[in-house]
Amino acid sequence: MVEVFKTNVQEMEQSKMIVGKLLEHFPNSIINFDLEDCDKILRIHSSSISNNKIIDLLNSHGFHCEVLL
């Protein structure tokens, strides 16, 4: 399963911190950002994904996150 999110993450250091936090909750996942994209894409490949948990985690660190339709 792959889920794609639009974020407002701007910097590589921020994305690395978020990937680390997400891996704590989704340990067997492949998680990456595409900061070159205008939507600052967050991609998560995982067998189980909780969109609400991902959005809440980013929000708790001061970032906007929404499912990209």
HUWO-V65063 format. One record per residue. N is the residue number from 1. RES is the residue in one letter. PHI is phi in whole degrees, -180 to 180 (999 if undefined). PSI is psi as a letter, one per 40 degrees, with the letter a starting at -180 (NA if undefined). D_FIRST is the distance of its C-alpha to the first C-alpha in Angstrom with 2 decimals. Layout:
BEGIN
N RES PHI PSI D_FIRST
N RES PHI PSI D_FIRST
END
This chain:
BEGIN
1 M 999 h 0.00
2 V -124 h 3.81
3 E -124 i 6.75
4 V -123 h 10.26
5 F -125 i 13.45
6 K -95 h 17.12
7 T -132 i 19.38
8 N -116 f 23.02
9 V -68 h 22.73
10 Q -109 d 25.46
11 E -114 i 26.23
12 M -58 d 24.73
13 E -63 d 26.11
14 Q -63 d 24.41
15 S -65 d 20.98
16 K -63 d 21.67
17 M -63 d 22.73
18 I -66 d 19.67
19 V -58 d 17.29
20 G -60 d 19.56
21 K -66 d 19.46
22 L -65 d 15.68
23 L -65 d 15.60
24 E -64 d 18.18
25 H -91 d 15.88
26 F -129 g 12.61
27 P -63 d 14.50
28 N -103 f 12.19
29 S -109 i 9.93
30 I -107 h 10.57
31 I -128 h 11.96
32 N -153 i 14.33
33 F -112 i 16.54
34 D -119 g 18.17
35 L -77 e 21.49
36 E -76 d 23.16
37 D -71 i 21.30
38 C -63 d 23.32
39 D -94 e 20.47
40 K 47 g 19.93
41 I -64 h 16.19
42 L -112 h 13.94
43 R -115 h 10.53
44 I -129 h 8.20
45 H -105 h 5.77
46 S -156 i 5.56
47 S -74 d 5.71
48 S -140 h 7.17
49 I -128 h 7.72
50 S -111 h 11.14
51 N -56 d 11.93
52 N -63 d 15.56
53 K -65 d 15.75
54 I -66 d 14.49
55 I -62 d 16.93
56 D -62 d 19.63
57 L -63 d 19.42
58 L -65 d 19.93
59 N -60 d 22.59
60 S -67 e 24.36
61 H -101 e 24.83
62 G 87 e 26.26
63 F -112 i 23.48
64 H -86 i 22.23
65 C -152 h 18.53
66 E -146 i 17.02
67 V -64 h 13.90
68 L -88 h 14.53
69 L -90 NA 14.88
END
